[in-house]
């Protein structure tokens, strides 16, 4: 990767890149960090919220097809591609300048048989592709909030249709998003109450997991074994994540034990 020591602005897309203390960050028209990479350890997930989004592996451990709506710097796509060699990843990004920046400054590889980056609008792409994925990850923001068009009842119904049985929808929100409770309620209704909430470790973001299909509660003992194995394999604090997941969702009945 090339060295960059100052702000770079590429008009008219307002894609900005900066470096500080060995961390390169991507911004879209503001100060909020959309993606980050530590240059001394580029394969790790640098941001708390990206690690929390990968918490979906506790409940859907072997994804075959992962759909990302919103690319950012591509850190999640790269992470899954590296650690899950059997997984196929499709990333839909509306802004071609974001794709260019991810490849120029954040090490996102070119498309191949396991990674397909599509320049398109996720609002229309998901309804056109039913039954296409085992994990659908929504990480699209505008004006510092999750994109409203990707949080409507109708869009969540399309997401439900895009997921295969037993699959999971993952959505990233700012923790103070005023629409978070309403979005959680919509997902609860569409996914039959199978929704878990996970605050990121720094409490800036909140991640929602919505699980498709009838299911018995997850046994805590089995989740603890899975968390320990994932932590060894991926270098993410899954055991701490699981404790938070259990405490935050005690009333849901989805985790037993």
N, C-alpha and C positions, 0 to 999 in steps of 0.2 A: 504494500500500500504506500502511496505517496505521502510525503510529509506536508502538513498544512498548519500554519502558525497564526492565521488571522481569519476573521470572518470572511466568508465568501457568499455573495448573493448572486443568484442566477435569475434575473428577471425574464419573463413576467411571472414566473411560478412561485416566487418568494421562498425558494428552497435555500436554506442557510446552513452552513456547516462551520463548526468552531472546534478548537482544541484547547484543553486546559488540563494540566497535570497528567498528561499521558492518556486522556480520554477524549475521543472524538465524538461530537454530538451533532444530531440533525434536528433542525427546527423548521417549522413551516409557518412563516410569516409572523413569528412572535418569539417570546422567550421560552415557552414551554418546550421541553425536550421530548422529541418524538422517538428518538432512537439513540443509542450510545454504544461505543465499542472501546474497550481498553486495548491500546495498541500492543502492550506487552503480553496480553492474553486474549487475542481476538475471538477465540472460539467460545469463551464463557459468556453467559448472559449478564450484562453489566447492571441493568436496571431492575429494581425490586419488582415492578409490575410484570416484567416479562417472565421472571422466575415464578411469580404467582400464577400467571396464565398457564405455565407448564404443569401446574397442579392437577390439570385434567388427567394426567397419567395415573393418578391415584384411583380414578374411577373408570378409566378407559385405557388400559395399559399398553395395548398393542395396536395402534392405529395403522390402517393400511393406506387410507386416503385422507389427507389433511387439507382443508380449504381455509385459506387466510383471506379475510377481507380487510385490506389496509396492509401495506408492506412496510412502511417506514424504512429503516436502514437494512431490513431483512434479517435481523438477528435471530428471530424465532425460526424463520425458514432455514437459515444456515444450521442452527442448532439441531433441529429435527432431522435435517438431511444427513448430518454427521453421525448422530447417535442412533438413528433408526433407518438402517440401510434398506429395509424392505418397504418403507413408507414412500408414497408418492405425494408430492406437495404441489398444490396449485395456489398461487397468490394473485389476487385481483387488486389492482391499484389504479385509481382513476387518473393519477397525475404522472405522465411519462417522465417528468423531470425528477420525481422521487425515485423511479426505477433507475434512471441514469446515475443519480447520486449514490444509490445503494451499491451499484456495480463499480463506480469509480472510486468511492471513498470508504466503503464498508465491506468489501470483499464478497459481495453477492455474486455467485457464479452465473454463467450464461445458462439458458434453458437446456435441459437434456431430458433423458427418459425418466428422471425422478423429480425434476423441478420445472414447473411451467409458470412463468410470470406473465400475466395477462393484463394489458392496459385496457381497462373497462370500468364501468360503474357497477359496484357491488350491489346496488339497489336493483338493477335489472338482471345481473348475472345469476344471482342465486335462484330467482323464480324460474329461470330457463334451464336449471340443472337439478331436477329432483333425484333423490336416491344416489347421491354422488360421493358422500364422504362419511367418515367415522368420527371426525372432529371438525367442527366449523368454528373458527376463531375470528370474532369481530373485534377489530382494533382500529376503527376509523374515527377520527376526531375533526371537528371544525369549531373554531372560536373557543378552544379549550374544553369542549364537551363532546361526549359521544354523539355521532351524527344522528339527528332525530329521525331521519328517514329510515335508518337501520334499527329503529327501536319501536316501531309501530306494531300494533296487533297483526296487521296483514303481513308485514315483513317477517315477523316471528313465525307466522304460519308457513311462509315459504321456507324459512330455515328448518322448521320441523320436517317439511316434506323433503328437503335436501339431505337430511340425515337418515342413515340406515338404522334399523332396529338396534338398540343398545348403544347408540352413538351419543355424543355430547356436544352441546353448544357452549362456547366460552366467550364471554363478552367483558371487555375492559371498560370501566367507568372511573371518573374521578370520584373520590370518596364523598365529596361535597356536592355532587351533581344533584340538583333539585328534582330531577326526574327519575332518580335511581329506584325509589320505592314503587313508583308507578310501573316502571319497566319490570321490576321483580314480580309485581302482581300479574302483569300480562304473561310473563313466562310461566308463572305458577299455574295459570289457567290453561295455557296451551300444552304444557308438559305434564299435566296431571299432578302438580305439586312437587315434582321431582327437581327441585332447584336448591342449590347450595350457594352460599355466599362466603367469599374468602377475602379479607382485607390483606393487601400487600404488607410486607414486613415493616415498611415505613409509614403505613396508614394513609398514604397519599392517594392510592387507587384502591378500588374494590372490584373484585372479579366475581362474576356470576357463572355458575356451571348449571346447565339445564340438561337433564338426562332423558333420552327418549325410550319409552317402553315401560311395561309393567315390570316391577322389580321388587325383590325382597330387600330389606335393609342390608347395607354393607356391614359385615362383621368387623368390629374394631380390631380384633386380633389379626385378621387377614390384612387389613389396611396397614397395620403397624409393620408386618413383615414386608409388605410391598414398599412402604415408605423407606425402610432401612435399605432395601435392595436398590431402589431408585437413587437414594442419597449416595451410596457407594458408586453407582454407575455414572451418575450425572453431575455429582458435586454440588447439588442443591440441597438446602436444609429441609428435606421432605418430612422428617419426623416433627420438627417444629411446626411446619405447615399443617400437618395432620392434627396436631393438638389444637391449633387455632381453628381449623375447619370443624372439629368436633365441638368446641366450646361455642362457636358462633352459630351453630346449626343444631343445638341441643333439642329444640322444639320440633325439628322437622321430621323426626322419626326415621331419617335415612341412614343414620349411623347407629348401630346397636352395639352395646357393650361398654 
